[in-house]
Amino acid sequence: MNSNSFDILITNDDGTIAVVEVKNRKNLNIEDAKKVRRNIMAHQNLKSKYFVLVSQDYGYIWDNEDSHQVLSNPLISFSMQDVVSRYYKQMSTNENRLRENELEIIVTQWINDLVRANESRNFTSEPEQKLLEGGFIDTIIGARVISEVQG
């Protein structure tokens, strides 16, 4: 990752809402995720409300405005199994472990679907329920999604 490059940005007219990093480490747990975030924060300028770290197994979201501690726990953590299984059928691979760029395609599509959700959305799966309860979905509704950003 060179300086100021992120996998996905979620933006609106007010600026960057979320920086999304896709790191497909197997069984990415909270402690490992906190270290990945710390390393990115040490080398990147994270001027966004949220930082999102996603693997094929788990996703983590930090509120950068509330959490300035580099090793703080995420605001939201969730399983990515349902998301990957929903979008995986569109992938042309037979491997159990997706390549990072394949997972990035899935995550980009998923986030695009989330930002286009309307007020009558009826999320029934765990990831969307947690994102809704944590306020993340309401914050990104109507935003723009930019993939493979190079700053």
Biotite code that builds the C-alpha atoms (Angstrom):
import biotite.structure as struc

atoms = struc.array([
    struc.Atom([0.000, 0.000, 0.000], chain_id="A", res_id=1, res_name="MET", atom_name="CA", element="C"),
    struc.Atom([1.553, 3.299, -1.002], chain_id="A", res_id=2, res_name="ASN", atom_name="CA", element="C"),
    struc.Atom([0.784, 6.541, 0.810], chain_id="A", res_id=3, res_name="SER", atom_name="CA", element="C"),
    struc.Atom([-2.868, 7.535, 0.786], chain_id="A", res_id=4, res_name="ASN", atom_name="CA", element="C"),
    struc.Atom([-4.145, 4.497, -1.067], chain_id="A", res_id=5, res_name="SER", atom_name="CA", element="C"),
    struc.Atom([-7.200, 2.690, 0.202], chain_id="A", res_id=6, res_name="PHE", atom_name="CA", element="C"),
    struc.Atom([-9.237, -0.185, -1.164], chain_id="A", res_id=7, res_name="ASP", atom_name="CA", element="C"),
    struc.Atom([-12.616, 1.545, -0.925], chain_id="A", res_id=8, res_name="ILE", atom_name="CA", element="C"),
    struc.Atom([-13.785, 5.013, 0.103], chain_id="A", res_id=9, res_name="LEU", atom_name="CA", element="C"),
    struc.Atom([-17.334, 5.979, 0.994], chain_id="A", res_id=10, res_name="ILE", atom_name="CA", element="C"),
    struc.Atom([-17.804, 9.708, 0.424], chain_id="A", res_id=11, res_name="THR", atom_name="CA", element="C"),
    struc.Atom([-20.423, 12.419, 0.209], chain_id="A", res_id=12, res_name="ASN", atom_name="CA", element="C"),
    struc.Atom([-20.336, 16.173, -0.380], chain_id="A", res_id=13, res_name="ASP", atom_name="CA", element="C"),
    struc.Atom([-19.038, 16.731, 3.170], chain_id="A", res_id=14, res_name="ASP", atom_name="CA", element="C"),
    struc.Atom([-15.996, 14.501, 2.656], chain_id="A", res_id=15, res_name="GLY", atom_name="CA", element="C"),
    struc.Atom([-14.959, 10.937, 3.395], chain_id="A", res_id=16, res_name="THR", atom_name="CA", element="C"),
    struc.Atom([-17.383, 8.987, 5.546], chain_id="A", res_id=17, res_name="ILE", atom_name="CA", element="C"),
    struc.Atom([-15.454, 5.719, 5.673], chain_id="A", res_id=18, res_name="ALA", atom_name="CA", element="C"),
    struc.Atom([-12.165, 4.192, 4.627], chain_id="A", res_id=19, res_name="VAL", atom_name="CA", element="C"),
    struc.Atom([-12.552, 0.476, 3.896], chain_id="A", res_id=20, res_name="VAL", atom_name="CA", element="C"),
    struc.Atom([-9.595, -1.899, 3.856], chain_id="A", res_id=21, res_name="GLU", atom_name="CA", element="C"),
    struc.Atom([-9.890, -5.475, 2.630], chain_id="A", res_id=22, res_name="VAL", atom_name="CA", element="C"),
    struc.Atom([-7.345, -7.821, 4.216], chain_id="A", res_id=23, res_name="LYS", atom_name="CA", element="C"),
    struc.Atom([-8.251, -11.439, 3.669], chain_id="A", res_id=24, res_name="ASN", atom_name="CA", element="C"),
    struc.Atom([-6.294, -12.930, 6.534], chain_id="A", res_id=25, res_name="ARG", atom_name="CA", element="C"),
    struc.Atom([-7.795, -16.195, 7.720], chain_id="A", res_id=26, res_name="LYS", atom_name="CA", element="C"),
    struc.Atom([-9.653, -15.836, 11.046], chain_id="A", res_id=27, res_name="ASN", atom_name="CA", element="C"),
    struc.Atom([-8.844, -12.134, 11.432], chain_id="A", res_id=28, res_name="LEU", atom_name="CA", element="C"),
    struc.Atom([-9.628, -11.643, 15.122], chain_id="A", res_id=29, res_name="ASN", atom_name="CA", element="C"),
    struc.Atom([-10.139, -8.371, 17.004], chain_id="A", res_id=30, res_name="ILE", atom_name="CA", element="C"),
    struc.Atom([-6.572, -8.216, 18.338], chain_id="A", res_id=31, res_name="GLU", atom_name="CA", element="C"),
    struc.Atom([-5.104, -8.717, 14.853], chain_id="A", res_id=32, res_name="ASP", atom_name="CA", element="C"),
    struc.Atom([-7.588, -6.218, 13.406], chain_id="A", res_id=33, res_name="ALA", atom_name="CA", element="C"),
    struc.Atom([-6.566, -3.601, 15.983], chain_id="A", res_id=34, res_name="LYS", atom_name="CA", element="C"),
    struc.Atom([-2.918, -4.074, 14.983], chain_id="A", res_id=35, res_name="LYS", atom_name="CA", element="C"),
    struc.Atom([-3.732, -3.737, 11.273], chain_id="A", res_id=36, res_name="VAL", atom_name="CA", element="C"),
    struc.Atom([-5.630, -0.513, 12.035], chain_id="A", res_id=37, res_name="ARG", atom_name="CA", element="C"),
    struc.Atom([-2.755, 0.792, 14.160], chain_id="A", res_id=38, res_name="ARG", atom_name="CA", element="C"),
    struc.Atom([-0.269, 0.136, 11.334], chain_id="A", res_id=39, res_name="ASN", atom_name="CA", element="C"),
    struc.Atom([-2.481, 1.847, 8.782], chain_id="A", res_id=40, res_name="ILE", atom_name="CA", element="C"),
    struc.Atom([-3.032, 4.823, 11.093], chain_id="A", res_id=41, res_name="MET", atom_name="CA", element="C"),
    struc.Atom([0.732, 5.145, 11.557], chain_id="A", res_id=42, res_name="ALA", atom_name="CA", element="C"),
    struc.Atom([1.287, 5.474, 7.800], chain_id="A", res_id=43, res_name="HIS", atom_name="CA", element="C"),
    struc.Atom([-1.951, 6.929, 6.467], chain_id="A", res_id=44, res_name="GLN", atom_name="CA", element="C"),
    struc.Atom([-4.000, 10.040, 7.017], chain_id="A", res_id=45, res_name="ASN", atom_name="CA", element="C"),
    struc.Atom([-7.395, 8.626, 8.040], chain_id="A", res_id=46, res_name="LEU", atom_name="CA", element="C"),
    struc.Atom([-9.635, 11.656, 7.733], chain_id="A", res_id=47, res_name="LYS", atom_name="CA", element="C"),
    struc.Atom([-12.920, 9.823, 7.863], chain_id="A", res_id=48, res_name="SER", atom_name="CA", element="C"),
    struc.Atom([-15.664, 9.194, 10.370], chain_id="A", res_id=49, res_name="LYS", atom_name="CA", element="C"),
    struc.Atom([-15.257, 5.414, 10.100], chain_id="A", res_id=50, res_name="TYR", atom_name="CA", element="C"),
    struc.Atom([-12.483, 2.943, 9.455], chain_id="A", res_id=51, res_name="PHE", atom_name="CA", element="C"),
    struc.Atom([-13.703, -0.447, 8.200], chain_id="A", res_id=52, res_name="VAL", atom_name="CA", element="C"),
    struc.Atom([-11.531, -3.558, 8.055], chain_id="A", res_id=53, res_name="LEU", atom_name="CA", element="C"),
    struc.Atom([-12.970, -6.590, 6.303], chain_id="A", res_id=54, res_name="VAL", atom_name="CA", element="C"),
    struc.Atom([-11.759, -10.146, 5.803], chain_id="A", res_id=55, res_name="SER", atom_name="CA", element="C"),
    struc.Atom([-13.640, -13.090, 4.337], chain_id="A", res_id=56, res_name="GLN", atom_name="CA", element="C"),
    struc.Atom([-14.400, -14.179, 7.892], chain_id="A", res_id=57, res_name="ASP", atom_name="CA", element="C"),
    struc.Atom([-15.008, -10.982, 9.895], chain_id="A", res_id=58, res_name="TYR", atom_name="CA", element="C"),
    struc.Atom([-15.606, -7.264, 9.568], chain_id="A", res_id=59, res_name="GLY", atom_name="CA", element="C"),
    struc.Atom([-14.753, -4.501, 12.029], chain_id="A", res_id=60, res_name="TYR", atom_name="CA", element="C"),
    struc.Atom([-15.774, -0.854, 12.137], chain_id="A", res_id=61, res_name="ILE", atom_name="CA", element="C"),
    struc.Atom([-14.202, 1.886, 14.244], chain_id="A", res_id=62, res_name="TRP", atom_name="CA", element="C"),
    struc.Atom([-15.659, 5.342, 14.749], chain_id="A", res_id=63, res_name="ASP", atom_name="CA", element="C"),
    struc.Atom([-12.566, 7.504, 14.226], chain_id="A", res_id=64, res_name="ASN", atom_name="CA", element="C"),
    struc.Atom([-14.254, 10.522, 15.793], chain_id="A", res_id=65, res_name="GLU", atom_name="CA", element="C"),
    struc.Atom([-14.926, 8.660, 19.054], chain_id="A", res_id=66, res_name="ASP", atom_name="CA", element="C"),
    struc.Atom([-11.864, 6.428, 19.068], chain_id="A", res_id=67, res_name="SER", atom_name="CA", element="C"),
    struc.Atom([-8.515, 8.157, 18.753], chain_id="A", res_id=68, res_name="HIS", atom_name="CA", element="C"),
    struc.Atom([-6.683, 5.373, 20.568], chain_id="A", res_id=69, res_name="GLN", atom_name="CA", element="C"),
    struc.Atom([-4.831, 3.324, 17.986], chain_id="A", res_id=70, res_name="VAL", atom_name="CA", element="C"),
    struc.Atom([-5.527, 0.017, 19.737], chain_id="A", res_id=71, res_name="LEU", atom_name="CA", element="C"),
    struc.Atom([-9.135, 0.676, 20.737], chain_id="A", res_id=72, res_name="SER", atom_name="CA", element="C"),
    struc.Atom([-11.792, -1.958, 20.218], chain_id="A", res_id=73, res_name="ASN", atom_name="CA", element="C"),
    struc.Atom([-14.033, -1.614, 17.177], chain_id="A", res_id=74, res_name="PRO", atom_name="CA", element="C"),
    struc.Atom([-17.469, -0.030, 17.503], chain_id="A", res_id=75, res_name="LEU", atom_name="CA", element="C"),
    struc.Atom([-18.998, -2.910, 15.519], chain_id="A", res_id=76, res_name="ILE", atom_name="CA", element="C"),
    struc.Atom([-17.755, -6.410, 14.717], chain_id="A", res_id=77, res_name="SER", atom_name="CA", element="C"),
    struc.Atom([-19.627, -8.903, 12.576], chain_id="A", res_id=78, res_name="PHE", atom_name="CA", element="C"),
    struc.Atom([-19.309, -12.135, 10.652], chain_id="A", res_id=79, res_name="SER", atom_name="CA", element="C"),
    struc.Atom([-18.823, -11.793, 6.898], chain_id="A", res_id=80, res_name="MET", atom_name="CA", element="C"),
    struc.Atom([-19.994, -15.354, 6.184], chain_id="A", res_id=81, res_name="GLN", atom_name="CA", element="C"),
    struc.Atom([-23.513, -14.317, 5.126], chain_id="A", res_id=82, res_name="ASP", atom_name="CA", element="C"),
    struc.Atom([-22.263, -11.489, 2.907], chain_id="A", res_id=83, res_name="VAL", atom_name="CA", element="C"),
    struc.Atom([-19.660, -13.659, 1.183], chain_id="A", res_id=84, res_name="VAL", atom_name="CA", element="C"),
    struc.Atom([-22.129, -16.496, 0.607], chain_id="A", res_id=85, res_name="SER", atom_name="CA", element="C"),
    struc.Atom([-24.700, -14.065, -0.860], chain_id="A", res_id=86, res_name="ARG", atom_name="CA", element="C"),
    struc.Atom([-22.266, -12.557, -3.353], chain_id="A", res_id=87, res_name="TYR", atom_name="CA", element="C"),
    struc.Atom([-19.899, -15.511, -3.858], chain_id="A", res_id=88, res_name="TYR", atom_name="CA", element="C"),
    struc.Atom([-22.103, -17.139, -6.498], chain_id="A", res_id=89, res_name="LYS", atom_name="CA", element="C"),
    struc.Atom([-21.131, -14.275, -8.803], chain_id="A", res_id=90, res_name="GLN", atom_name="CA", element="C"),
    struc.Atom([-17.465, -15.189, -8.470], chain_id="A", res_id=91, res_name="MET", atom_name="CA", element="C"),
    struc.Atom([-15.756, -17.529, -10.899], chain_id="A", res_id=92, res_name="SER", atom_name="CA", element="C"),
    struc.Atom([-13.550, -19.439, -8.474], chain_id="A", res_id=93, res_name="THR", atom_name="CA", element="C"),
    struc.Atom([-13.680, -22.878, -6.918], chain_id="A", res_id=94, res_name="ASN", atom_name="CA", element="C"),
    struc.Atom([-11.285, -22.098, -4.079], chain_id="A", res_id=95, res_name="GLU", atom_name="CA", element="C"),
    struc.Atom([-12.491, -21.968, -0.489], chain_id="A", res_id=96, res_name="ASN", atom_name="CA", element="C"),
    struc.Atom([-10.346, -18.926, 0.254], chain_id="A", res_id=97, res_name="ARG", atom_name="CA", element="C"),
    struc.Atom([-10.969, -15.942, -1.983], chain_id="A", res_id=98, res_name="LEU", atom_name="CA", element="C"),
    struc.Atom([-8.120, -13.867, -3.286], chain_id="A", res_id=99, res_name="ARG", atom_name="CA", element="C"),
    struc.Atom([-8.054, -10.384, -1.788], chain_id="A", res_id=100, res_name="GLU", atom_name="CA", element="C"),
    struc.Atom([-9.110, -8.746, -5.063], chain_id="A", res_id=101, res_name="ASN", atom_name="CA", element="C"),
    struc.Atom([-12.081, -11.133, -5.349], chain_id="A", res_id=102, res_name="GLU", atom_name="CA", element="C"),
    struc.Atom([-13.154, -10.296, -1.815], chain_id="A", res_id=103, res_name="LEU", atom_name="CA", element="C"),
    struc.Atom([-12.757, -6.593, -2.614], chain_id="A", res_id=104, res_name="GLU", atom_name="CA", element="C"),
    struc.Atom([-15.231, -7.003, -5.501], chain_id="A", res_id=105, res_name="ILE", atom_name="CA", element="C"),
    struc.Atom([-17.743, -8.634, -3.137], chain_id="A", res_id=106, res_name="ILE", atom_name="CA", element="C"),
    struc.Atom([-17.276, -5.950, -0.468], chain_id="A", res_id=107, res_name="VAL", atom_name="CA", element="C"),
    struc.Atom([-17.583, -3.153, -3.030], chain_id="A", res_id=108, res_name="THR", atom_name="CA", element="C"),
    struc.Atom([-20.849, -4.583, -4.348], chain_id="A", res_id=109, res_name="GLN", atom_name="CA", element="C"),
    struc.Atom([-22.176, -5.086, -0.824], chain_id="A", res_id=110, res_name="TRP", atom_name="CA", element="C"),
    struc.Atom([-21.350, -1.520, 0.193], chain_id="A", res_id=111, res_name="ILE", atom_name="CA", element="C"),
    struc.Atom([-22.893, -0.205, -3.034], chain_id="A", res_id=112, res_name="ASN", atom_name="CA", element="C"),
    struc.Atom([-26.068, -2.079, -2.124], chain_id="A", res_id=113, res_name="ASP", atom_name="CA", element="C"),
    struc.Atom([-25.987, -0.620, 1.404], chain_id="A", res_id=114, res_name="LEU", atom_name="CA", element="C"),
    struc.Atom([-25.606, 2.997, 0.258], chain_id="A", res_id=115, res_name="VAL", atom_name="CA", element="C"),
    struc.Atom([-28.524, 2.511, -2.145], chain_id="A", res_id=116, res_name="ARG", atom_name="CA", element="C"),
    struc.Atom([-30.803, 1.039, 0.529], chain_id="A", res_id=117, res_name="ALA", atom_name="CA", element="C"),
    struc.Atom([-33.993, 3.019, 1.011], chain_id="A", res_id=118, res_name="ASN", atom_name="CA", element="C"),
    struc.Atom([-35.856, 3.995, 4.154], chain_id="A", res_id=119, res_name="GLU", atom_name="CA", element="C"),
    struc.Atom([-38.082, 0.914, 3.973], chain_id="A", res_id=120, res_name="SER", atom_name="CA", element="C"),
    struc.Atom([-35.094, -1.440, 4.064], chain_id="A", res_id=121, res_name="ARG", atom_name="CA", element="C"),
    struc.Atom([-35.726, -4.653, 5.897], chain_id="A", res_id=122, res_name="ASN", atom_name="CA", element="C"),
    struc.Atom([-32.353, -6.139, 6.756], chain_id="A", res_id=123, res_name="PHE", atom_name="CA", element="C"),
    struc.Atom([-32.617, -9.599, 8.215], chain_id="A", res_id=124, res_name="THR", atom_name="CA", element="C"),
    struc.Atom([-29.018, -10.826, 8.212], chain_id="A", res_id=125, res_name="SER", atom_name="CA", element="C"),
    struc.Atom([-26.616, -10.318, 11.096], chain_id="A", res_id=126, res_name="GLU", atom_name="CA", element="C"),
    struc.Atom([-24.078, -8.042, 9.390], chain_id="A", res_id=127, res_name="PRO", atom_name="CA", element="C"),
    struc.Atom([-26.675, -5.522, 8.221], chain_id="A", res_id=128, res_name="GLU", atom_name="CA", element="C"),
    struc.Atom([-28.526, -5.686, 11.555], chain_id="A", res_id=129, res_name="GLN", atom_name="CA", element="C"),
    struc.Atom([-25.330, -4.821, 13.443], chain_id="A", res_id=130, res_name="LYS", atom_name="CA", element="C"),
    struc.Atom([-24.442, -2.040, 10.992], chain_id="A", res_id=131, res_name="LEU", atom_name="CA", element="C"),
    struc.Atom([-27.942, -0.617, 11.320], chain_id="A", res_id=132, res_name="LEU", atom_name="CA", element="C"),
    struc.Atom([-27.889, -0.780, 15.128], chain_id="A", res_id=133, res_name="GLU", atom_name="CA", element="C"),
    struc.Atom([-24.449, 0.873, 15.196], chain_id="A", res_id=134, res_name="GLY", atom_name="CA", element="C"),
    struc.Atom([-25.627, 3.753, 12.989], chain_id="A", res_id=135, res_name="GLY", atom_name="CA", element="C"),
    struc.Atom([-23.273, 2.933, 10.121], chain_id="A", res_id=136, res_name="PHE", atom_name="CA", element="C"),
    struc.Atom([-25.917, 2.293, 7.457], chain_id="A", res_id=137, res_name="ILE", atom_name="CA", element="C"),
    struc.Atom([-27.826, 5.499, 8.225], chain_id="A", res_id=138, res_name="ASP", atom_name="CA", element="C"),
    struc.Atom([-24.565, 7.443, 7.865], chain_id="A", res_id=139, res_name="THR", atom_name="CA", element="C"),
    struc.Atom([-23.715, 6.010, 4.425], chain_id="A", res_id=140, res_name="ILE", atom_name="CA", element="C"),
    struc.Atom([-27.176, 6.062, 2.760], chain_id="A", res_id=141, res_name="ILE", atom_name="CA", element="C"),
    struc.Atom([-26.903, 7.982, -0.503], chain_id="A", res_id=142, res_name="GLY", atom_name="CA", element="C"),
    struc.Atom([-23.094, 8.200, -0.417], chain_id="A", res_id=143, res_name="ALA", atom_name="CA", element="C"),
    struc.Atom([-20.682, 7.465, -3.247], chain_id="A", res_id=144, res_name="ARG", atom_name="CA", element="C"),
    struc.Atom([-18.452, 4.375, -3.268], chain_id="A", res_id=145, res_name="VAL", atom_name="CA", element="C"),
    struc.Atom([-15.008, 4.680, -4.807], chain_id="A", res_id=146, res_name="ILE", atom_name="CA", element="C"),
    struc.Atom([-13.012, 1.485, -5.217], chain_id="A", res_id=147, res_name="SER", atom_name="CA", element="C"),
    struc.Atom([-9.195, 1.110, -5.384], chain_id="A", res_id=148, res_name="GLU", atom_name="CA", element="C"),
    struc.Atom([-8.500, 4.730, -4.584], chain_id="A", res_id=149, res_name="VAL", atom_name="CA", element="C"),
    struc.Atom([-4.982, 6.032, -5.104], chain_id="A", res_id=150, res_name="GLN", atom_name="CA", element="C"),
    struc.Atom([-4.454, 9.388, -3.398], chain_id="A", res_id=151, res_name="GLY", atom_name="CA", element="C"),
])
